[in-house]
Structures are given as C-alpha cells and as structure tokens.
Amino acid sequence: MALKHWDITGAFMTANIDADIYMDLPPGYHLPPGKTIKLQKSLYWLRQSPGLFHYTLEVWLVNYGFTPVN
C-alpha cells in the first residue's frame, strides 16, 4: 500500500482529545450566561495538538499494516 496524499490542512483537527478542555465561544456566537463548550476534537492552538495527531496517525498506520522503525 502506498500513501500518496495526506490532508495536512486539517491534520490537527482529526485527533480526539484525551482530557477535558472547555472554552468560551468566539465573538459573535452566544450561549446562556455561565455556559461554556467542551471540545471533542483537537484544535490548532492547543499545546496537545501535535502529540494527539501523531498518536492518531501512528495508530492508523499500525492498523493498516505499517510497522514503526526504532
């Protein structure tokens, strides 16, 4: 199997988050006072994003038969 293309533009947004991260909505969006949103997927500005993406990619590659090198 040959990997010919990978969508890097949305790479960090595919990883599931392994912690509870809450944020306020950006300007222009409204929630009732005192409410926040809980992220379900990674975002570019999170410190965890590169590591979460790497783990997600590694698991996917191993599931498709690739083996990691030491």
N, CA, C, O and CB atoms as a CASP TS submission, in Angstrom:
PFRMAT TS
TARGET T0000
AUTHOR 0000-0000-0000
METHOD Language model
MODEL 1
PARENT N/A
ATOM      1  N   MET     1       0.844  -1.172   0.000  1.00  0.00           N
ATOM      2  CA  MET     1       0.000   0.000   0.000  1.00  0.00           C
ATOM      3  C   MET     1       0.889   1.234   0.000  1.00  0.00           C
ATOM      4  O   MET     1       1.826   1.324   0.793  1.00  0.00           O
ATOM      5  CB  MET     1      -0.960  -0.002   1.214  1.00  0.00           C
ATOM      6  N   ALA     2       0.610   2.163  -0.862  1.00  0.00           N
ATOM      7  CA  ALA     2       1.388   3.388  -0.956  1.00  0.00           C
ATOM      8  C   ALA     2       0.553   4.568  -0.482  1.00  0.00           C
ATOM      9  O   ALA     2      -0.606   4.715  -0.872  1.00  0.00           O
ATOM     10  CB  ALA     2       1.880   3.615  -2.397  1.00  0.00           C
ATOM     11  N   LEU     3       1.138   5.392   0.348  1.00  0.00           N
ATOM     12  CA  LEU     3       0.472   6.595   0.826  1.00  0.00           C
ATOM     13  C   LEU     3       0.871   7.724  -0.104  1.00  0.00           C
ATOM     14  O   LEU     3       2.028   8.142  -0.120  1.00  0.00           O
ATOM     15  CB  LEU     3       0.846   6.919   2.319  1.00  0.00           C
ATOM     16  N   LYS     4      -0.094   8.224  -0.890  1.00  0.00           N
ATOM     17  CA  LYS     4       0.216   9.231  -1.896  1.00  0.00           C
ATOM     18  C   LYS     4      -0.123  10.640  -1.454  1.00  0.00           C
ATOM     19  O   LYS     4       0.486  11.595  -1.935  1.00  0.00           O
ATOM     20  CB  LYS     4      -0.511   8.922  -3.160  1.00  0.00           C
ATOM     21  N   HIS     5      -1.071  10.793  -0.556  1.00  0.00           N
ATOM     22  CA  HIS     5      -1.508  12.133  -0.184  1.00  0.00           C
ATOM     23  C   HIS     5      -2.034  12.134   1.242  1.00  0.00           C
ATOM     24  O   HIS     5      -2.676  11.180   1.683  1.00  0.00           O
ATOM     25  CB  HIS     5      -2.586  12.645  -1.155  1.00  0.00           C
ATOM     26  N   TRP     6      -1.757  13.203   1.947  1.00  0.00           N
ATOM     27  CA  TRP     6      -2.299  13.369   3.289  1.00  0.00           C
ATOM     28  C   TRP     6      -2.758  14.809   3.415  1.00  0.00           C
ATOM     29  O   TRP     6      -2.019  15.725   3.052  1.00  0.00           O
ATOM     30  CB  TRP     6      -1.244  13.003   4.394  1.00  0.00           C
ATOM     31  N   ASP     7      -3.960  15.026   3.921  1.00  0.00           N
ATOM     32  CA  ASP     7      -4.517  16.367   4.069  1.00  0.00           C
ATOM     33  C   ASP     7      -3.937  17.018   5.313  1.00  0.00           C
ATOM     34  O   ASP     7      -4.462  16.839   6.412  1.00  0.00           O
ATOM     35  CB  ASP     7      -6.063  16.323   4.145  1.00  0.00           C
ATOM     36  N   ILE     8      -2.875  17.762   5.150  1.00  0.00           N
ATOM     37  CA  ILE     8      -2.207  18.406   6.285  1.00  0.00           C
ATOM     38  C   ILE     8      -3.016  19.598   6.784  1.00  0.00           C
ATOM     39  O   ILE     8      -2.901  19.963   7.954  1.00  0.00           O
ATOM     40  CB  ILE     8      -0.790  18.858   5.891  1.00  0.00           C
ATOM     41  N   THR     9      -3.818  20.203   5.945  1.00  0.00           N
ATOM     42  CA  THR     9      -4.587  21.377   6.336  1.00  0.00           C
ATOM     43  C   THR     9      -5.455  21.102   7.555  1.00  0.00           C
ATOM     44  O   THR     9      -5.539  21.947   8.447  1.00  0.00           O
ATOM     45  CB  THR     9      -5.453  21.845   5.182  1.00  0.00           C
ATOM     46  N   GLY    10      -6.091  19.963   7.616  1.00  0.00           N
ATOM     47  CA  GLY    10      -6.960  19.632   8.739  1.00  0.00           C
ATOM     48  C   GLY    10      -6.375  18.591   9.671  1.00  0.00           C
ATOM     49  O   GLY    10      -7.108  17.954  10.428  1.00  0.00           O
ATOM     50  N   ALA    11      -5.064  18.411   9.627  1.00  0.00           N
ATOM     51  CA  ALA    11      -4.431  17.314  10.367  1.00  0.00           C
ATOM     52  C   ALA    11      -4.690  17.385  11.867  1.00  0.00           C
ATOM     53  O   ALA    11      -5.051  16.375  12.472  1.00  0.00           O
ATOM     54  CB  ALA    11      -2.941  17.317  10.115  1.00  0.00           C
ATOM     55  N   PHE    12      -4.517  18.537  12.474  1.00  0.00           N
ATOM     56  CA  PHE    12      -4.659  18.634  13.924  1.00  0.00           C
ATOM     57  C   PHE    12      -6.108  18.577  14.373  1.00  0.00           C
ATOM     58  O   PHE    12      -6.375  18.452  15.568  1.00  0.00           O
ATOM     59  CB  PHE    12      -4.029  19.905  14.418  1.00  0.00           C
ATOM     60  N   MET    13      -7.038  18.665  13.454  1.00  0.00           N
ATOM     61  CA  MET    13      -8.444  18.686  13.827  1.00  0.00           C
ATOM     62  C   MET    13      -9.075  17.297  13.767  1.00  0.00           C
ATOM     63  O   MET    13     -10.285  17.164  13.951  1.00  0.00           O
ATOM     64  CB  MET    13      -9.203  19.634  12.926  1.00  0.00           C
ATOM     65  N   THR    14      -8.286  16.274  13.514  1.00  0.00           N
ATOM     66  CA  THR    14      -8.829  14.919  13.419  1.00  0.00           C
ATOM     67  C   THR    14      -8.653  14.127  14.702  1.00  0.00           C
ATOM     68  O   THR    14      -9.302  13.097  14.890  1.00  0.00           O
ATOM     69  CB  THR    14      -8.176  14.180  12.282  1.00  0.00           C
ATOM     70  N   ALA    15      -7.795  14.589  15.574  1.00  0.00           N
ATOM     71  CA  ALA    15      -7.456  13.818  16.774  1.00  0.00           C
ATOM     72  C   ALA    15      -8.476  14.033  17.886  1.00  0.00           C
ATOM     73  O   ALA    15      -8.912  15.157  18.136  1.00  0.00           O
ATOM     74  CB  ALA    15      -6.063  14.197  17.270  1.00  0.00           C
ATOM     75  N   ASN    16      -8.848  12.953  18.542  1.00  0.00           N
ATOM     76  CA  ASN    16      -9.697  13.051  19.724  1.00  0.00           C
ATOM     77  C   ASN    16      -8.871  13.579  20.890  1.00  0.00           C
ATOM     78  O   ASN    16      -7.674  13.309  20.982  1.00  0.00           O
ATOM     79  CB  ASN    16     -10.329  11.675  20.074  1.00  0.00           C
ATOM     80  N   ILE    17      -9.503  14.320  21.765  1.00  0.00           N
ATOM     81  CA  ILE    17      -8.818  14.898  22.915  1.00  0.00           C
ATOM     82  C   ILE    17      -8.856  13.905  24.070  1.00  0.00           C
ATOM     83  O   ILE    17      -9.876  13.262  24.319  1.00  0.00           O
ATOM     84  CB  ILE    17      -9.463  16.250  23.327  1.00  0.00           C
ATOM     85  N   ASP    18      -7.731  13.788  24.770  1.00  0.00           N
ATOM     86  CA  ASP    18      -7.639  12.847  25.882  1.00  0.00           C
ATOM     87  C   ASP    18      -7.818  13.519  27.244  1.00  0.00           C
ATOM     88  O   ASP    18      -7.490  12.928  28.273  1.00  0.00           O
ATOM     89  CB  ASP    18      -6.308  12.138  25.840  1.00  0.00           C
ATOM     90  N   ALA    19      -8.334  14.748  27.257  1.00  0.00           N
ATOM     91  CA  ALA    19      -8.562  15.481  28.504  1.00  0.00           C
ATOM     92  C   ALA    19      -9.818  16.335  28.338  1.00  0.00           C
ATOM     93  O   ALA    19     -10.304  16.522  27.223  1.00  0.00           O
ATOM     94  CB  ALA    19      -7.321  16.370  28.879  1.00  0.00           C
ATOM     95  N   ASP    20     -10.336  16.847  29.442  1.00  0.00           N
ATOM     96  CA  ASP    20     -11.485  17.752  29.379  1.00  0.00           C
ATOM     97  C   ASP    20     -10.988  19.172  29.154  1.00  0.00           C
ATOM     98  O   ASP    20     -10.313  19.740  30.012  1.00  0.00           O
ATOM     99  CB  ASP    20     -12.340  17.667  30.677  1.00  0.00           C
ATOM    100  N   ILE    21     -11.320  19.745  28.005  1.00  0.00           N
ATOM    101  CA  ILE    21     -10.916  21.111  27.688  1.00  0.00           C
ATOM    102  C   ILE    21     -12.181  21.896  27.348  1.00  0.00           C
ATOM    103  O   ILE    21     -12.940  21.530  26.451  1.00  0.00           O
ATOM    104  CB  ILE    21      -9.878  21.148  26.499  1.00  0.00           C
ATOM    105  N   TYR    22     -12.386  22.981  28.086  1.00  0.00           N
ATOM    106  CA  TYR    22     -13.551  23.837  27.900  1.00  0.00           C
ATOM    107  C   TYR    22     -13.098  25.196  27.397  1.00  0.00           C
ATOM    108  O   TYR    22     -11.995  25.645  27.707  1.00  0.00           O
ATOM    109  CB  TYR    22     -14.354  23.979  29.216  1.00  0.00           C
ATOM    110  N   MET    23     -13.947  25.844  26.624  1.00  0.00           N
ATOM    111  CA  MET    23     -13.609  27.177  26.128  1.00  0.00           C
ATOM    112  C   MET    23     -14.871  28.010  25.953  1.00  0.00           C
ATOM    113  O   MET    23     -15.976  27.479  25.839  1.00  0.00           O
ATOM    114  CB  MET    23     -12.839  27.084  24.797  1.00  0.00           C
ATOM    115  N   ASP    24     -14.685  29.320  25.933  1.00  0.00           N
ATOM    116  CA  ASP    24     -15.782  30.229  25.616  1.00  0.00           C
ATOM    117  C   ASP    24     -15.926  30.285  24.105  1.00  0.00           C
ATOM    118  O   ASP    24     -14.969  30.029  23.374  1.00  0.00           O
ATOM    119  CB  ASP    24     -15.537  31.654  26.211  1.00  0.00           C
ATOM    120  N   LEU    25     -17.105  30.615  23.644  1.00  0.00           N
ATOM    121  CA  LEU    25     -17.324  30.760  22.210  1.00  0.00           C
ATOM    122  C   LEU    25     -16.661  32.036  21.709  1.00  0.00           C
ATOM    123  O   LEU    25     -16.521  32.999  22.463  1.00  0.00           O
ATOM    124  CB  LEU    25     -18.831  30.771  21.887  1.00  0.00           C
ATOM    125  N   PRO    26     -16.253  32.053  20.446  1.00  0.00           N
ATOM    126  CA  PRO    26     -15.664  33.269  19.886  1.00  0.00           C
ATOM    127  C   PRO    26     -16.711  34.373  19.756  1.00  0.00           C
ATOM    128  O   PRO    26     -17.910  34.096  19.788  1.00  0.00           O
ATOM    129  CB  PRO    26     -15.030  32.976  18.517  1.00  0.00           C
ATOM    130  N   PRO    27     -16.264  35.624  19.608  1.00  0.00           N
ATOM    131  CA  PRO    27     -17.213  36.726  19.455  1.00  0.00           C
ATOM    132  C   PRO    27     -18.189  36.473  18.305  1.00  0.00           C
ATOM    133  O   PRO    27     -17.809  35.958  17.253  1.00  0.00           O
ATOM    134  CB  PRO    27     -16.464  38.037  19.223  1.00  0.00           C
ATOM    135  N   GLY    28     -19.423  36.836  18.520  1.00  0.00           N
ATOM    136  CA  GLY    28     -20.452  36.640  17.503  1.00  0.00           C
ATOM    137  C   GLY    28     -21.343  35.436  17.767  1.00  0.00           C
ATOM    138  O   GLY    28     -22.436  35.343  17.207  1.00  0.00           O
ATOM    139  N   TYR    29     -20.898  34.525  18.600  1.00  0.00           N
ATOM    140  CA  TYR    29     -21.681  33.361  18.989  1.00  0.00           C
ATOM    141  C   TYR    29     -22.154  33.569  20.420  1.00  0.00           C
ATOM    142  O   TYR    29     -21.458  34.184  21.228  1.00  0.00           O
ATOM    143  CB  TYR    29     -20.852  32.042  18.852  1.00  0.00           C
ATOM    144  N   HIS    30     -23.323  33.062  20.727  1.00  0.00           N
ATOM    145  CA  HIS    30     -23.882  33.324  22.041  1.00  0.00           C
ATOM    146  C   HIS    30     -24.342  32.043  22.722  1.00  0.00           C
ATOM    147  O   HIS    30     -24.932  31.160  22.100  1.00  0.00           O
ATOM    148  CB  HIS    30     -25.034  34.296  21.931  1.00  0.00           C
ATOM    149  N   LEU    31     -24.058  31.969  24.002  1.00  0.00           N
ATOM    150  CA  LEU    31     -24.543  30.913  24.888  1.00  0.00           C
ATOM    151  C   LEU    31     -25.190  31.592  26.088  1.00  0.00           C
ATOM    152  O   LEU    31     -24.920  32.764  26.351  1.00  0.00           O
ATOM    153  CB  LEU    31     -23.379  29.942  25.332  1.00  0.00           C
ATOM    154  N   PRO    32     -26.031  30.884  26.812  1.00  0.00           N
ATOM    155  CA  PRO    32     -26.551  31.465  28.050  1.00  0.00           C
ATOM    156  C   PRO    32     -25.395  31.831  28.991  1.00  0.00           C
ATOM    157  O   PRO    32     -24.344  31.190  28.958  1.00  0.00           O
ATOM    158  CB  PRO    32     -27.526  30.478  28.745  1.00  0.00           C
ATOM    159  N   PRO    33     -25.583  32.847  29.820  1.00  0.00           N
ATOM    160  CA  PRO    33     -24.519  33.256  30.742  1.00  0.00           C
ATOM    161  C   PRO    33     -24.053  32.088  31.619  1.00  0.00           C
ATOM    162  O   PRO    33     -24.858  31.287  32.093  1.00  0.00           O
ATOM    163  CB  PRO    33     -25.003  34.414  31.626  1.00  0.00           C
ATOM    164  N   GLY    34     -22.750  32.015  31.819  1.00  0.00           N
ATOM    165  CA  GLY    34     -22.168  30.974  32.653  1.00  0.00           C
ATOM    166  C   GLY    34     -21.939  29.648  31.940  1.00  0.00           C
ATOM    167  O   GLY    34     -21.453  28.702  32.560  1.00  0.00           O
ATOM    168  N   LYS    35     -22.268  29.551  30.672  1.00  0.00           N
ATOM    169  CA  LYS    35     -22.095  28.310  29.908  1.00  0.00           C
ATOM    170  C   LYS    35     -20.819  28.375  29.075  1.00  0.00           C
ATOM    171  O   LYS    35     -20.418  29.446  28.617  1.00  0.00           O
ATOM    172  CB  LYS    35     -23.319  28.054  28.994  1.00  0.00           C
ATOM    173  N   THR    36     -20.196  27.237  28.886  1.00  0.00           N
ATOM    174  CA  THR    36     -19.030  27.097  28.023  1.00  0.00           C
ATOM    175  C   THR    36     -19.231  25.876  27.138  1.00  0.00           C
ATOM    176  O   THR    36     -20.229  25.167  27.272  1.00  0.00           O
ATOM    177  CB  THR    36     -17.716  26.974  28.857  1.00  0.00           C
ATOM    178  N   ILE    37     -18.297  25.631  26.243  1.00  0.00           N
ATOM    179  CA  ILE    37     -18.382  24.436  25.404  1.00  0.00           C
ATOM    180  C   ILE    37     -17.196  23.520  25.714  1.00  0.00           C
ATOM    181  O   ILE    37     -16.116  23.988  26.075  1.00  0.00           O
ATOM    182  CB  ILE    37     -18.408  24.817  23.889  1.00  0.00           C
ATOM    183  N   LYS    38     -17.409  22.224  25.570  1.00  0.00           N
ATOM    184  CA  LYS    38     -16.363  21.227  25.778  1.00  0.00           C
ATOM    185  C   LYS    38     -15.892  20.751  24.410  1.00  0.00           C
ATOM    186  O   LYS    38     -16.698  20.334  23.578  1.00  0.00           O
ATOM    187  CB  LYS    38     -16.876  20.027  26.653  1.00  0.00           C
ATOM    188  N   LEU    39     -14.589  20.816  24.183  1.00  0.00           N
ATOM    189  CA  LEU    39     -14.043  20.381  22.906  1.00  0.00           C
ATOM    190  C   LEU    39     -14.058  18.860  22.805  1.00  0.00           C
ATOM    191  O   LEU    39     -13.770  18.159  23.775  1.00  0.00           O
ATOM    192  CB  LEU    39     -12.619  20.912  22.722  1.00  0.00           C
ATOM    193  N   GLN    40     -14.394  18.364  21.626  1.00  0.00           N
ATOM    194  CA  GLN    40     -14.368  16.927  21.378  1.00  0.00           C
ATOM    195  C   GLN    40     -13.221  16.535  20.451  1.00  0.00           C
ATOM    196  O   GLN    40     -12.791  15.382  20.435  1.00  0.00           O
ATOM    197  CB  GLN    40     -15.692  16.475  20.784  1.00  0.00           C
ATOM    198  N   LYS    41     -12.737  17.494  19.688  1.00  0.00           N
ATOM    199  CA  LYS    41     -11.625  17.263  18.774  1.00  0.00           C
ATOM    200  C   LYS    41     -10.551  18.307  19.029  1.00  0.00           C
ATOM    201  O   LYS    41     -10.812  19.356  19.618  1.00  0.00           O
ATOM    202  CB  LYS    41     -12.094  17.305  17.296  1.00  0.00           C
ATOM    203  N   SER    42      -9.366  18.010  18.587  1.00  0.00           N
ATOM    204  CA  SER    42      -8.237  18.898  18.769  1.00  0.00           C
ATOM    205  C   SER    42      -8.363  20.137  17.883  1.00  0.00           C
ATOM    206  O   SER    42      -9.016  20.097  16.840  1.00  0.00           O
ATOM    207  CB  SER    42      -6.937  18.163  18.470  1.00  0.00           C
ATOM    208  N   LEU    43      -7.743  21.226  18.298  1.00  0.00           N
ATOM    209  CA  LEU    43      -7.673  22.462  17.525  1.00  0.00           C
ATOM    210  C   LEU    43      -6.210  22.860  17.369  1.00  0.00           C
ATOM    211  O   LEU    43      -5.356  22.426  18.142  1.00  0.00           O
ATOM    212  CB  LEU    43      -8.491  23.601  18.206  1.00  0.00           C
ATOM    213  N   TYR    44      -5.924  23.692  16.361  1.00  0.00           N
ATOM    214  CA  TYR    44      -4.548  24.082  16.078  1.00  0.00           C
ATOM    215  C   TYR    44      -3.837  24.709  17.267  1.00  0.00           C
ATOM    216  O   TYR    44      -2.657  24.434  17.487  1.00  0.00           O
ATOM    217  CB  TYR    44      -4.525  25.037  14.932  1.00  0.00           C
ATOM    218  N   TRP    45      -4.510  25.529  18.027  1.00  0.00           N
ATOM    219  CA  TRP    45      -3.846  26.299  19.077  1.00  0.00           C
ATOM    220  C   TRP    45      -3.642  25.532  20.378  1.00  0.00           C
ATOM    221  O   TRP    45      -3.070  26.083  21.318  1.00  0.00           O
ATOM    222  CB  TRP    45      -4.631  27.530  19.358  1.00  0.00           C
ATOM    223  N   LEU    46      -4.080  24.306  20.465  1.00  0.00           N
ATOM    224  CA  LEU    46      -3.871  23.524  21.687  1.00  0.00           C
ATOM    225  C   LEU    46      -2.428  23.010  21.754  1.00  0.00           C
ATOM    226  O   LEU    46      -1.863  22.589  20.744  1.00  0.00           O
ATOM    227  CB  LEU    46      -4.867  22.338  21.751  1.00  0.00           C
ATOM    228  N   ARG    47      -1.854  23.050  22.929  1.00  0.00           N
ATOM    229  CA  ARG    47      -0.498  22.514  23.101  1.00  0.00           C
ATOM    230  C   ARG    47      -0.438  21.024  22.814  1.00  0.00           C
ATOM    231  O   ARG    47       0.592  20.515  22.374  1.00  0.00           O
ATOM    232  CB  ARG    47       0.001  22.783  24.513  1.00  0.00           C
ATOM    233  N   GLN    48      -1.539  20.321  23.062  1.00  0.00           N
ATOM    234  CA  GLN    48      -1.574  18.870  22.889  1.00  0.00           C
ATOM    235  C   GLN    48      -1.743  18.447  21.425  1.00  0.00           C
ATOM    236  O   GLN    48      -1.544  17.276  21.104  1.00  0.00           O
ATOM    237  CB  GLN    48      -2.699  18.288  23.716  1.00  0.00           C
ATOM    238  N   SER    49      -2.101  19.368  20.539  1.00  0.00           N
ATOM    239  CA  SER    49      -2.464  19.007  19.162  1.00  0.00           C
ATOM    240  C   SER    49      -1.406  18.201  18.418  1.00  0.00           C
ATOM    241  O   SER    49      -1.746  17.164  17.849  1.00  0.00           O
ATOM    242  CB  SER    49      -2.751  20.244  18.388  1.00  0.00           C
ATOM    243  N   PRO    50      -0.143  18.618  18.392  1.00  0.00           N
ATOM    244  CA  PRO    50       0.834  17.811  17.646  1.00  0.00           C
ATOM    245  C   PRO    50       0.963  16.383  18.181  1.00  0.00           C
ATOM    246  O   PRO    50       1.027  15.436  17.396  1.00  0.00           O
ATOM    247  CB  PRO    50       2.190  18.485  17.687  1.00  0.00           C
ATOM    248  N   GLY    51       1.003  16.218  19.498  1.00  0.00           N
ATOM    249  CA  GLY    51       1.128  14.877  20.083  1.00  0.00           C
ATOM    250  C   GLY    51      -0.100  14.018  19.820  1.00  0.00           C
ATOM    251  O   GLY    51       0.023  12.829  19.526  1.00  0.00           O
ATOM    252  N   LEU    52      -1.291  14.620  19.926  1.00  0.00           N
ATOM    253  CA  LEU    52      -2.525  13.876  19.668  1.00  0.00           C
ATOM    254  C   LEU    52      -2.606  13.445  18.214  1.00  0.00           C
ATOM    255  O   LEU    52      -3.026  12.326  17.918  1.00  0.00           O
ATOM    256  CB  LEU    52      -3.748  14.721  20.034  1.00  0.00           C
ATOM    257  N   PHE    53      -2.206  14.329  17.302  1.00  0.00           N
ATOM    258  CA  PHE    53      -2.218  13.965  15.888  1.00  0.00           C
ATOM    259  C   PHE    53      -1.214  12.854  15.612  1.00  0.00           C
ATOM    260  O   PHE    53      -1.520  11.909  14.885  1.00  0.00           O
ATOM    261  CB  PHE    53      -1.911  15.188  15.013  1.00  0.00           C
ATOM    262  N   HIS    54      -0.022  12.959  16.185  1.00  0.00           N
ATOM    263  CA  HIS    54       0.984  11.923  15.973  1.00  0.00           C
ATOM    264  C   HIS    54       0.480  10.562  16.448  1.00  0.00           C
ATOM    265  O   HIS    54       0.649   9.559  15.755  1.00  0.00           O
ATOM    266  CB  HIS    54       2.281  12.287  16.698  1.00  0.00           C
ATOM    267  N   TYR    55      -0.137  10.529  17.627  1.00  0.00           N
ATOM    268  CA  TYR    55      -0.674   9.275  18.158  1.00  0.00           C
ATOM    269  C   TYR    55      -1.780   8.731  17.248  1.00  0.00           C
ATOM    270  O   TYR    55      -1.802   7.537  16.951  1.00  0.00           O
ATOM    271  CB  TYR    55      -1.214   9.484  19.589  1.00  0.00           C
ATOM    272  N   THR    56      -2.691   9.594  16.807  1.00  0.00           N
ATOM    273  CA  THR    56      -3.785   9.172  15.922  1.00  0.00           C
ATOM    274  C   THR    56      -3.241   8.597  14.615  1.00  0.00           C
ATOM    275  O   THR    56      -3.706   7.558  14.146  1.00  0.00           O
ATOM    276  CB  THR    56      -4.725  10.357  15.625  1.00  0.00           C
ATOM    277  N   LEU    57      -2.257   9.277  14.033  1.00  0.00           N
ATOM    278  CA  LEU    57      -1.651   8.800  12.781  1.00  0.00           C
ATOM    279  C   LEU    57      -0.920   7.481  12.998  1.00  0.00           C
ATOM    280  O   LEU    57      -1.031   6.570  12.178  1.00  0.00           O
ATOM    281  CB  LEU    57      -0.678   9.853  12.216  1.00  0.00           C
ATOM    282  N   GLU    58      -0.177   7.372  14.091  1.00  0.00           N
ATOM    283  CA  GLU    58       0.555   6.143  14.376  1.00  0.00           C
ATOM    284  C   GLU    58      -0.383   4.949  14.522  1.00  0.00           C
ATOM    285  O   GLU    58      -0.120   3.884  13.964  1.00  0.00           O
ATOM    286  CB  GLU    58       1.384   6.308  15.639  1.00  0.00           C
ATOM    287  N   VAL    59      -1.476   5.118  15.267  1.00  0.00           N
ATOM    288  CA  VAL    59      -2.452   4.042  15.440  1.00  0.00           C
ATOM    289  C   VAL    59      -3.057   3.649  14.092  1.00  0.00           C
ATOM    290  O   VAL    59      -3.212   2.462  13.805  1.00  0.00           O
ATOM    291  CB  VAL    59      -3.564   4.470  16.423  1.00  0.00           C
ATOM    292  N   TRP    60      -3.397   4.635  13.269  1.00  0.00           N
ATOM    293  CA  TRP    60      -3.986   4.363  11.953  1.00  0.00           C
ATOM    294  C   TRP    60      -3.007   3.576  11.081  1.00  0.00           C
ATOM    295  O   TRP    60      -3.391   2.594  10.445  1.00  0.00           O
ATOM    296  CB  TRP    60      -4.386   5.684  11.251  1.00  0.00           C
ATOM    297  N   LEU    61      -1.748   4.004  11.052  1.00  0.00           N
ATOM    298  CA  LEU    61      -0.759   3.322  10.213  1.00  0.00           C
ATOM    299  C   LEU    61      -0.523   1.886  10.677  1.00  0.00           C
ATOM    300  O   LEU    61      -0.418   0.982   9.847  1.00  0.00           O
ATOM    301  CB  LEU    61       0.562   4.094  10.218  1.00  0.00           C
ATOM    302  N   VAL    62      -0.438   1.664  11.987  1.00  0.00           N
ATOM    303  CA  VAL    62      -0.242   0.304  12.508  1.00  0.00           C
ATOM    304  C   VAL    62      -1.453  -0.568  12.181  1.00  0.00           C
ATOM    305  O   VAL    62      -1.296  -1.739  11.838  1.00  0.00           O
ATOM    306  CB  VAL    62      -0.001   0.334  14.040  1.00  0.00           C
ATOM    307  N   ASN    63      -2.651  -0.008  12.285  1.00  0.00           N
ATOM    308  CA  ASN    63      -3.863  -0.778  11.951  1.00  0.00           C
ATOM    309  C   ASN    63      -3.904  -1.178  10.483  1.00  0.00           C
ATOM    310  O   ASN    63      -4.534  -2.177  10.134  1.00  0.00           O
ATOM    311  CB  ASN    63      -5.110   0.029  12.291  1.00  0.00           C
ATOM    312  N   TYR    64      -3.241  -0.414   9.619  1.00  0.00           N
ATOM    313  CA  TYR    64      -3.222  -0.738   8.202  1.00  0.00           C
ATOM    314  C   TYR    64      -1.971  -1.521   7.796  1.00  0.00           C
ATOM    315  O   TYR    64      -1.681  -1.654   6.607  1.00  0.00           O
ATOM    316  CB  TYR    64      -3.316   0.530   7.390  1.00  0.00           C
ATOM    317  N   GLY    65      -1.238  -2.035   8.771  1.00  0.00           N
ATOM    318  CA  GLY    65      -0.146  -2.950   8.472  1.00  0.00           C
ATOM    319  C   GLY    65       1.242  -2.341   8.452  1.00  0.00           C
ATOM    320  O   GLY    65       2.213  -3.066   8.237  1.00  0.00           O
ATOM    321  N   PHE    66       1.377  -1.061   8.663  1.00  0.00           N
ATOM    322  CA  PHE    66       2.700  -0.464   8.716  1.00  0.00           C
ATOM    323  C   PHE    66       3.344  -0.800  10.048  1.00  0.00           C
ATOM    324  O   PHE    66       2.636  -1.006  11.034  1.00  0.00           O
ATOM    325  CB  PHE    66       2.630   1.065   8.509  1.00  0.00           C
ATOM    326  N   THR    67       4.657  -0.861  10.102  1.00  0.00           N
ATOM    327  CA  THR    67       5.361  -1.129  11.345  1.00  0.00           C
ATOM    328  C   THR    67       6.297   0.022  11.661  1.00  0.00           C
ATOM    329  O   THR    67       6.978   0.530  10.770  1.00  0.00           O
ATOM    330  CB  THR    67       6.137  -2.450  11.262  1.00  0.00           C
ATOM    331  N   PRO    68       6.338   0.436  12.908  1.00  0.00           N
ATOM    332  CA  PRO    68       7.240   1.533  13.283  1.00  0.00           C
ATOM    333  C   PRO    68       8.697   1.089  13.247  1.00  0.00           C
ATOM    334  O   PRO    68       9.005  -0.074  13.510  1.00  0.00           O
ATOM    335  CB  PRO    68       6.890   2.061  14.679  1.00  0.00           C
ATOM    336  N   VAL    69       9.584   2.012  12.924  1.00  0.00           N
ATOM    337  CA  VAL    69      11.014   1.720  12.968  1.00  0.00           C
ATOM    338  C   VAL    69      11.576   2.238  14.279  1.00  0.00           C
ATOM    339  O   VAL    69      11.055   3.193  14.855  1.00  0.00           O
ATOM    340  CB  VAL    69      11.758   2.351  11.757  1.00  0.00           C
ATOM    341  N   ASN    70      12.614   1.620  14.733  1.00  0.00           N
ATOM    342  CA  ASN    70      13.227   2.039  16.006  1.00  0.00           C
ATOM    343  C   ASN    70      14.301   3.066  15.766  1.00  0.00           C
ATOM    344  O   ASN    70      14.929   3.537  16.715  1.00  0.00           O
ATOM    345  CB  ASN    70      13.814   0.838  16.755  1.00  0.00           C
TER
END
